Amino acid sequence: MTTRHQEPDLASLKGRTVSVQEILDLFQVRVRDHRTVHRISQALTDAGLTTLPDFAVCALRTTVDVVPLAAVPAQRTPADSDETDATDEALPSHALPQRLLLGDIPSARRGVVSVGPGTPLSQTTFLMRTKGISQIPVTTGMAQVHGVVTWGSVAKMYEAGKEATLDNAMEKDSLPVADARQEFFAALPVIREHGYLLVRGDDGCLSGIVTAADVTDRFEGAARPFFIVGDIESLLRRCLGAALDTETIKAVQTNKRPEHRTGQVSDLMFGDYLRLLDGDQTRQSFAEQADRNWEALKWPNMPREQFIGLLKRVKDIRNRIAHFDEKPLPPEMIDELTTFAKVLRAFAS
C-alpha cells in the first residue's frame, strides 16, 4: 500500500523570506531530487504559492521569497509546457549559484586536530604523521590561535639552527584565518599562498581547515559530472543529427516559441531527446514518430527499453546537477553517467 505524505500547512510561509534548507526541513526531506522537488512544488502550487527565486535551483543556504502564485507572471504558454520538465530548461539567471561559502566546503566544518602551547614538538609531529595532516594549530580552547605547525615551518626551524621546540616550530605571523561565512572564491588567493586556511565557525572557534587538496577535491567532484553529461550530450547529438532531419527535430522543440524552433540538434535538451526516442510517452503523435526515429538510428543490437531507461536516469542526474546541490554526486550516479557515455560511444563511432 502506498503511503501518502502528510503535507505541512504552508499558509504561514506566505510573504516570508526563508532559506531553501528551511523549506526542505519543513517537508522532512534531506536532498532535492526529481521526486522531492515535484512534491514540494505541487504542495506550494496547491497552497497558491511559489518561491522567488525557484527553491529547486538555489544553494541550500540561499534565501527565497515565498509569494502568491498569482503575483508571478506566466513565462510560457500551455503549448510550450506540454510534457516539458521545467528543470530541463536552460537555467535562468537566478538559477546560478548565489554564493559559495567557506562553510560549504566539508573540511571547513569537520573539526580541527590541535595541540596546546605546552605540547612537546615530538608529540605534535607524531600527531601530524599518524593523522596524515600537514598542519596543526596551536590553540587555547579552540578560540585563541597561537600559531600553526607545518612541515615547512619545522624544516625552517632546523635550517635556522634553532632548538627543536613547539614555539620555534610555529608559524605565528599573518596566520591565514577566515570566517565560515566568507565567500569561498575570495579566500582562494590565501589558500594558494599558504596552502591552507583556518576556518572559524559561527561561535568564533576553529571549525575546520581548508587546504589546497580540499579545493582540488571540491572542483573535481563538481566538474566531473558536468563534463560526463557534456560528453553524453555531444554523443547523443552526433547520433541524432546524422539520422534525423530538421523538421523531425523542430517538431519536438515544444519548449520554444514557434519562431525559435531551429531544427538544429545543437539546440536540443534532454526532454527533447526523450520526445524523439521514447515510444511509451503519453502524446501519441510523439510516440509514433519516436518509433520511426528509433528505426532511423539503425541500432539493431541496442535494447530500446533499457536505453530509454538509462536516458531517463541520466536526465534525472543532470537535473540534480543543475540544482547546484552542495553535496557531490554519489559514486553510483557517476558510474551510471560513465556507463551510459561508454554505451553511446560504441554506437556513435
JOURHU-V717829 format. One line per field, one symbol per residue. psi: psi as a letter, one per 30 degrees, with the letter a starting at -180 (. if undefined). burial: + if it has 16 or more other ideal C-beta (glycine too) atoms within 10 Angstrom, else -. Layout:
psi: ???
burial: ???
This chain:
psi: kkkkkjkljfeffkgljlleeeeeeeghleljafeeeeeeeeeeeeggllkjlkffgllefkklkjlkeffkkkflleeefjgkkffglkklefflkekjleffkeffgflkklllfgkkeeeeeeeeeffhlfkkkjljggejjfakkleeeeeeeeefglkileeffkkfkhkjklkffkkefffeeeeeefflkkkkafgflkfakkleeeeeeefeeeeeeeeeeeeeeeeeeeeeeffkleeeeeffhffllefgjfgkffglleeeeeeffjfglfjeeeeeeeeeeeeffhifgjjeeeeeeeeeeeeeeeeeeffhkfklkleeeeeeeeeeeeeeeeff.
burial: -------+-+--+----++++-++-+--+--+-+-++--++-++--+-+++-++++++++++-+-++----------------++++++-----+--+-+++++++++---+-++-----+--++-++----+++++++--+--++++++--++--+--------+--+++----+-+-+-+-+--+--++--++++++++----++++++--++--+---+--+--++-+++-++++++--++---++-++++++----+-+-+-+++++++++++++------+--++--++--+------+--++-++--+++++++++++++-++---++-++--++-++-----
